[in-house]
Amino acid sequence: MRIWLITVGEPLPSDGPNERFLRTGILAQTLVDRGHEVVWWTSAFDHIRKTFRTQTSEQIYSVDGLEIVALKGCGYGRNVSVGRIRDHKMVAREFSRLALEMPQPDVIQASVPTVELGMAAVQYGARHKVPVTLDCRDMWPDLFVEPFPDSLQPLARLAIFPLFREAQHAFRMATGITGHTDAFMRWGLAYAQRPKGPWDKSFPFGYVSRVPNETDRIEAERFWDEHGVHANDSHFRACFVGVLSRQFEFEALAKSIRSSRGNSLQFVLCGQGEMEPMLREQLKGLTNVVFPGWVDAARIWVLQRRSHAGLAPYINTRNFRENLPNKVIEYLSAGLPILTSLREGEVPTILANEGVGESYQVDEPMALVETLLQWEANPELTARMRTHSQALFERKFRAETVYGEFAEYLEAMGKTGIL
């Protein structure tokens, strides 16, 4: 079967030898392992590093049944910006142009965001009688409006009304709607203005918990030793791994970290992004904070096993309240207790129900620090949370199970050929 996956913003196999693959990357490999030919359409612009992979639309990878086609856009500096909308429109136009030159697929799975690529995918599907499923990753374009005060949201919505209209058309034309939580699937169904059907289903984010090879592991251990992140030292260590962007409560996190002077806590903040200068300035001079920059999969694996807690400081928006992000599942795979800034929604509910972490009060700088110190003082509690974290991951979020089921779903849709 020939399957097209359409997703921007994820690491690619062509980005380097030690990338940490996410939803589409893992699904692509799962489909290839099941004997399918996969074409992954993505952006030539690296969303994480904010650099171009290539200056033209072209095939950039072709190995063992997986082909990756990069689509040229204009790039952007901020994740929520007019520049990003412009980039997405250009990328969608490139897809519509180049898709006509490729052998026709049996089924298409496109991610939202982007709305523009989702629309281009369902239009192609309708024209060529190919079933298309839209996978809801972020509540786009709603998240453009949510940061505004209630009184200004109608104006903000009006300013980008064409994007909302395009989302409605895309979801209405889709054969099926998926999401990483039931809430995200229902969000897509609300745009489609229809009840749940047989091809509407949620698949959680899954994660590959793979031990690095010996060479990469030794290099990663050396890297962390050089950064003062040692195994079995006296620090009680909390880590963050991700993009340092405005979708996180970094200003509140910085205040909390500043209040942690004089104790055994250490904070390791990995990644790059628009909030990095602010964080470095706010935390300048603190000896218990480490900024290692972007880190690869082997370094993440070692860091998480040298840490005692994972930080999930999400902003309080619907997009995150109804979300169960990759980051949380990655922490669970390493058996890490989790601290989140969210007080309601999917993440705090699963932390409380499964005994794998807690929420902290964003407007109380000492709340996060006090919780970490309580965990440090109670090793039996942290050991129990570690055990529960690993058990929860094995039960619900192991990639082999999650994406095996997702692959079966796409196979069934492709064989049925239903529109």
C-alpha positions as CSV (number, residue, x, y, z in Angstrom):
1,M,0.0,0.0,0.0
2,R,1.2,3.5,-0.8
3,I,0.6,5.9,2.1
4,W,1.1,9.7,2.3
5,L,1.8,11.3,5.7
6,I,1.7,15.1,5.7
7,T,3.2,16.8,8.8
8,V,5.4,19.8,9.4
9,G,7.3,20.7,12.6
10,E,8.8,17.3,13.5
11,P,12.4,16.0,13.5
12,L,13.3,14.0,10.3
13,P,15.6,11.1,9.8
14,S,17.5,13.3,7.4
15,D,18.1,15.9,10.2
16,G,20.8,13.8,11.8
17,P,21.8,10.4,13.1
18,N,20.4,10.7,16.6
19,E,17.1,12.5,16.3
20,R,14.2,12.0,18.7
21,F,11.3,11.0,16.5
22,L,7.7,12.0,17.3
23,R,4.3,11.0,16.1
24,T,4.7,11.0,12.3
25,G,8.3,9.8,12.5
26,I,7.4,6.8,14.5
27,L,4.2,6.1,12.5
28,A,6.2,6.3,9.2
29,Q,8.7,3.7,10.4
30,T,5.9,1.5,11.7
31,L,4.2,1.6,8.3
32,V,7.5,0.9,6.5
33,D,8.1,-2.1,8.8
34,R,4.7,-3.4,7.9
35,G,5.7,-3.4,4.2
36,H,4.2,-0.2,3.0
37,E,5.7,2.6,0.8
38,V,5.5,5.9,2.7
39,V,5.9,9.4,1.4
40,W,6.3,12.0,4.2
41,W,5.5,15.5,3.0
42,T,7.0,18.1,5.3
43,S,8.4,21.6,5.3
44,A,11.8,22.6,4.1
45,F,11.9,24.9,7.2
46,D,13.0,23.3,10.4
47,H,10.4,24.4,12.9
48,I,12.6,23.5,15.9
49,R,15.9,25.1,14.8
50,K,14.3,27.9,12.7
51,T,16.6,27.1,9.8
52,F,16.0,25.9,6.2
53,R,16.8,22.2,5.4
54,T,16.9,23.1,1.7
55,Q,16.2,26.2,-0.4
56,T,13.9,24.4,-2.8
57,S,11.0,21.9,-2.8
58,E,12.6,18.5,-3.3
59,Q,13.1,15.0,-2.2
60,I,15.6,15.0,0.7
61,Y,15.5,11.4,1.9
62,S,14.7,8.0,0.4
63,V,15.7,4.9,2.4
64,D,14.0,1.5,2.7
65,G,10.5,2.4,1.6
66,L,10.4,5.9,3.2
67,E,10.6,9.0,1.0
68,I,10.6,12.5,2.5
69,V,9.7,15.5,0.3
70,A,10.5,19.0,1.7
71,L,8.2,21.8,0.6
72,K,9.6,25.3,0.4
73,G,8.0,28.2,2.4
74,C,9.3,31.5,3.6
75,G,10.1,30.5,7.2
76,Y,9.2,32.4,10.4
77,G,10.7,33.6,13.7
78,R,7.8,33.2,16.1
79,N,5.5,30.1,16.4
80,V,2.3,32.2,16.7
81,S,2.7,34.9,14.0
82,V,1.5,36.2,10.7
83,G,4.8,35.0,9.2
84,R,4.0,31.4,10.1
85,I,0.5,31.7,8.4
86,R,2.3,33.0,5.3
87,D,4.8,30.2,5.4
88,H,2.0,27.6,5.7
89,K,0.2,29.0,2.7
90,M,3.3,28.7,0.6
91,V,4.0,25.2,1.7
92,A,0.4,24.1,0.9
93,R,0.7,25.6,-2.6
94,E,3.9,23.6,-3.1
95,F,2.2,20.4,-2.0
96,S,-0.7,21.0,-4.4
97,R,1.7,21.5,-7.2
98,L,4.1,18.6,-6.6
99,A,1.4,16.1,-5.5
100,L,0.2,15.9,-9.1
101,E,3.6,14.7,-10.2
102,M,3.7,11.7,-7.7
103,P,2.2,8.3,-8.0
104,Q,-1.3,8.3,-6.4
105,P,-1.5,7.0,-2.8
106,D,-4.1,4.6,-1.4
107,V,-4.7,6.8,1.8
108,I,-3.5,10.1,3.2
109,Q,-3.0,11.1,6.8
110,A,-2.5,14.9,7.3
111,S,-1.9,16.7,10.5
112,V,-3.5,19.9,11.8
113,P,-1.7,22.1,12.0
114,T,-1.4,23.0,9.4
115,V,-4.9,23.9,8.3
116,E,-3.6,24.9,4.9
117,L,-1.9,21.5,4.2
118,G,-5.0,19.8,5.6
119,M,-7.2,21.6,3.1
120,A,-4.8,20.8,0.3
121,A,-4.8,17.2,1.3
122,V,-8.6,16.8,1.3
123,Q,-8.9,18.7,-2.0
124,Y,-6.5,16.2,-3.5
125,G,-8.4,13.3,-2.0
126,A,-11.7,14.5,-3.3
127,R,-10.3,15.1,-6.8
128,H,-8.5,11.7,-7.0
129,K,-10.9,9.6,-4.8
130,V,-8.4,9.0,-2.1
131,P,-9.5,8.8,1.5
132,V,-8.0,11.4,3.8
133,T,-7.8,11.5,7.6
134,L,-7.0,14.7,9.5
135,D,-5.1,14.2,12.7
136,C,-5.7,17.0,15.3
137,R,-2.4,17.9,17.0
138,D,-3.0,21.6,18.1
139,M,-6.2,23.6,18.2
140,W,-5.2,25.7,15.2
141,P,-6.3,28.4,14.4
142,D,-8.1,28.7,17.8
143,L,-4.8,29.2,19.6
144,F,-4.2,32.5,17.7
145,V,-7.3,33.9,19.4
146,E,-7.1,32.5,22.9
147,P,-4.2,34.7,24.2
148,F,-6.3,37.9,23.7
149,P,-8.6,39.2,26.4
150,D,-12.3,38.1,26.1
151,S,-13.3,41.5,24.9
152,L,-10.8,41.4,22.0
153,Q,-11.3,37.8,20.9
154,P,-14.1,38.6,18.4
155,L,-11.9,41.1,16.6
156,A,-8.9,38.7,16.6
157,R,-11.2,35.9,15.2
158,L,-12.4,38.3,12.5
159,A,-8.9,39.2,11.5
160,I,-8.1,35.6,10.7
161,F,-11.6,34.5,9.7
162,P,-10.4,32.9,6.4
163,L,-8.3,30.5,8.4
164,F,-11.4,29.4,10.5
165,R,-13.4,29.0,7.3
166,E,-10.7,26.9,5.8
167,A,-10.6,24.7,8.9
168,Q,-14.3,24.1,8.6
169,H,-14.1,23.1,5.0
170,A,-11.1,20.8,5.6
171,F,-12.7,18.9,8.4
172,R,-16.0,18.6,6.6
173,M,-14.3,17.1,3.6
174,A,-12.2,14.6,5.6
175,T,-13.0,10.9,5.5
176,G,-12.0,10.6,9.1
177,I,-10.8,12.7,12.1
178,T,-8.3,11.5,14.6
179,G,-6.6,13.2,17.6
180,H,-4.2,12.3,20.4
181,T,-7.1,12.7,22.9
182,D,-10.8,12.3,22.6
183,A,-11.2,16.0,23.3
184,F,-9.0,16.9,20.3
185,M,-11.0,14.5,18.1
186,R,-14.2,16.1,19.2
187,W,-12.7,19.5,18.5
188,G,-12.2,18.5,14.9
189,L,-15.7,17.1,14.7
190,A,-17.1,20.4,16.0
191,Y,-15.5,22.1,13.0
192,A,-16.9,19.4,10.7
193,Q,-20.3,19.9,12.3
194,R,-21.2,16.2,12.4
195,P,-21.4,13.4,15.0
196,K,-18.7,10.9,15.5
197,G,-18.5,8.3,12.7
198,P,-16.7,5.0,12.2
199,W,-13.5,6.6,10.9
200,D,-13.2,9.1,13.8
201,K,-10.9,7.8,16.5
202,S,-8.2,9.0,19.0
203,F,-4.7,7.6,19.2
204,P,-2.5,8.9,22.0
205,F,1.0,10.1,21.5
206,G,3.3,7.1,21.7
207,Y,7.0,7.1,22.5
208,V,9.9,4.9,21.6
209,S,11.8,4.0,24.8
210,R,15.1,2.8,23.2
211,V,18.4,2.5,24.9
212,P,21.1,4.3,23.0
213,N,24.0,2.2,21.6
214,E,27.1,2.1,23.7
215,T,29.1,4.7,21.7
216,D,26.2,7.3,21.8
217,R,25.5,6.6,25.5
218,I,29.2,7.1,26.5
219,E,29.3,10.4,24.5
220,A,26.1,11.5,26.2
221,E,27.4,10.7,29.6
222,R,30.6,12.6,28.9
223,F,28.5,15.6,27.7
224,W,26.5,15.8,30.9
225,D,29.5,15.3,33.1
226,E,31.1,18.3,31.3
227,H,28.0,20.4,32.0
228,G,28.0,19.5,35.7
229,V,25.0,17.1,35.5
230,H,26.5,14.1,37.2
231,A,25.1,10.7,38.0
232,N,24.5,10.0,41.7
233,D,25.5,13.4,42.9
234,S,23.9,15.4,45.7
235,H,21.5,17.3,43.5
236,F,17.8,16.7,43.2
237,R,17.4,17.4,39.5
238,A,14.4,18.6,37.5
239,C,14.7,18.7,33.7
240,F,12.9,20.3,30.8
241,V,13.4,19.1,27.2
242,G,11.6,21.0,24.4
243,V,11.3,24.2,22.4
244,L,11.9,27.3,24.6
245,S,8.8,29.0,23.2
246,R,5.9,31.1,24.4
247,Q,3.6,28.1,24.8
248,F,5.3,27.5,28.1
249,E,5.0,29.4,31.4
250,F,8.7,30.3,31.4
251,E,8.5,33.6,33.2
252,A,6.8,32.0,36.2
253,L,9.2,29.1,36.0
254,A,12.1,31.5,36.1
255,K,10.7,33.2,39.3
256,S,10.4,29.7,40.9
257,I,14.0,28.8,40.0
258,R,15.3,32.1,41.4
259,S,13.7,31.2,44.7
260,S,15.6,27.9,44.9
261,R,19.0,29.4,45.9
262,G,20.7,27.6,48.8
263,N,19.3,24.1,48.4
264,S,20.2,20.9,46.6
265,L,17.9,21.5,43.6
266,Q,19.3,21.7,40.1
267,F,17.4,22.6,36.9
268,V,18.4,21.5,33.4
269,L,16.6,23.4,30.7
270,C,17.2,21.9,27.3
271,G,16.3,23.4,23.9
272,Q,16.3,26.6,21.8
273,G,13.7,29.1,21.0
274,E,12.4,32.7,21.3
275,M,12.2,32.6,25.1
276,E,15.8,31.5,25.6
277,P,17.3,35.0,25.9
278,M,14.7,35.9,28.6
279,L,15.4,32.7,30.5
280,R,19.2,33.2,30.4
281,E,18.9,36.8,31.5
282,Q,16.5,36.0,34.4
283,L,18.6,33.1,35.6
284,K,22.0,34.6,35.0
285,G,24.5,33.8,37.7
286,L,22.6,30.9,39.2
287,T,24.9,28.0,39.7
288,N,22.1,25.5,39.9
289,V,20.8,26.1,36.4
290,V,22.2,24.4,33.2
291,F,21.4,25.5,29.7
292,P,22.9,22.8,27.4
293,G,21.1,24.0,24.3
294,W,19.5,21.6,21.8
295,V,20.2,17.9,22.8
296,D,19.8,14.7,20.8
297,A,18.0,11.5,21.7
298,A,21.0,9.8,23.4
299,R,21.6,12.9,25.6
300,I,17.9,13.1,26.4
301,W,17.9,9.5,27.5
302,V,20.9,9.9,29.8
303,L,19.7,13.2,31.2
304,Q,16.3,11.8,32.1
305,R,17.9,8.9,33.9
306,R,20.1,11.3,35.9
307,S,17.0,13.4,36.8
308,H,14.3,13.1,39.5
309,A,11.5,15.0,38.0
310,G,10.2,16.3,34.6
311,L,8.9,19.8,34.2
312,A,5.7,20.5,32.1
313,P,5.1,24.3,32.5
314,Y,2.3,24.8,30.0
315,I,0.3,27.9,29.7
316,N,-3.3,27.6,30.8
317,T,-5.2,27.5,27.5
318,R,-7.7,25.0,26.1
319,N,-5.1,23.8,23.7
320,F,-3.1,22.5,26.6
321,R,-5.9,21.7,29.1
322,E,-7.3,19.2,26.6
323,N,-3.9,18.0,25.5
324,L,-1.7,15.1,26.6
325,P,1.6,16.2,25.0
326,N,4.6,14.3,23.8
327,K,6.7,15.7,26.6
328,V,4.6,14.2,29.4
329,I,4.7,10.7,27.7
330,E,8.5,11.0,27.2
331,Y,8.9,11.7,30.9
332,L,6.7,8.7,31.7
333,S,8.9,6.5,29.5
334,A,11.9,7.4,31.7
335,G,9.9,6.8,35.0
336,L,10.0,10.5,35.9
337,P,7.5,12.1,38.3
338,I,6.0,15.1,36.6
339,L,5.4,18.7,37.8
340,T,2.9,20.7,35.7
341,S,1.6,24.3,35.9
342,L,-1.8,23.1,34.6
343,R,-4.4,22.9,37.4
344,E,-7.2,21.2,35.3
345,G,-7.5,19.1,32.2
346,E,-5.9,16.0,30.8
347,V,-2.4,16.3,32.3
348,P,-3.2,17.1,35.9
349,T,-6.0,14.5,35.8
350,I,-3.8,11.7,34.7
351,L,-1.0,12.8,37.1
352,A,-3.5,12.6,40.0
353,N,-5.3,9.5,39.0
354,E,-2.2,7.5,38.3
355,G,0.0,8.9,41.1
356,V,2.7,10.1,38.8
357,G,3.1,13.8,39.7
358,E,1.5,17.0,40.8
359,S,0.4,20.5,39.8
360,Y,1.9,23.6,41.2
361,Q,0.5,27.1,41.6
362,V,2.0,29.4,38.9
363,D,1.5,32.6,40.8
364,E,3.3,31.3,43.9
365,P,7.0,31.2,43.1
366,M,7.9,28.9,46.0
367,A,5.2,26.3,45.1
368,L,7.2,24.4,42.5
369,V,10.4,24.5,44.7
370,E,8.5,23.3,47.8
371,T,7.0,20.4,45.9
372,L,10.5,19.3,44.6
373,L,11.9,19.6,48.1
374,Q,9.1,17.5,49.5
375,W,9.8,14.8,46.9
376,E,13.4,14.9,47.8
377,A,12.7,14.5,51.5
378,N,10.4,11.5,50.8
379,P,12.3,9.0,48.7
380,E,9.6,6.4,49.2
381,L,7.1,8.7,47.5
382,T,9.4,9.4,44.5
383,A,10.2,5.7,44.1
384,R,6.5,5.0,44.1
385,M,5.8,7.7,41.5
386,R,8.7,6.3,39.3
387,T,7.2,2.8,39.4
388,H,3.7,4.2,38.5
389,S,5.1,6.3,35.7
390,Q,6.9,3.4,34.0
391,A,3.8,1.1,34.5
392,L,1.5,3.7,33.0
393,F,3.8,4.2,30.0
394,E,4.0,0.4,29.3
395,R,0.2,0.1,29.7
396,K,-0.9,3.0,27.5
397,F,1.8,4.9,25.6
398,R,4.4,2.4,24.3
399,A,4.9,3.4,20.6
400,E,4.8,-0.2,19.3
401,T,1.2,-0.6,20.5
402,V,-0.1,2.9,19.8
403,Y,1.2,3.2,16.3
404,G,0.5,-0.4,15.4
405,E,-3.2,0.4,16.0
406,F,-2.8,3.7,14.0
407,A,-1.3,1.7,11.1
408,E,-4.1,-0.8,11.2
409,Y,-6.6,2.1,11.0
410,L,-4.9,3.6,7.9
411,E,-4.6,0.1,6.3
412,A,-8.3,-0.4,6.8
413,M,-9.2,3.0,5.3
414,G,-6.9,2.4,2.4
415,K,-8.4,-1.0,1.6
416,T,-11.9,0.3,1.9
417,G,-11.2,3.3,-0.3
418,I,-14.2,5.0,1.4
419,L,-14.6,8.8,0.9
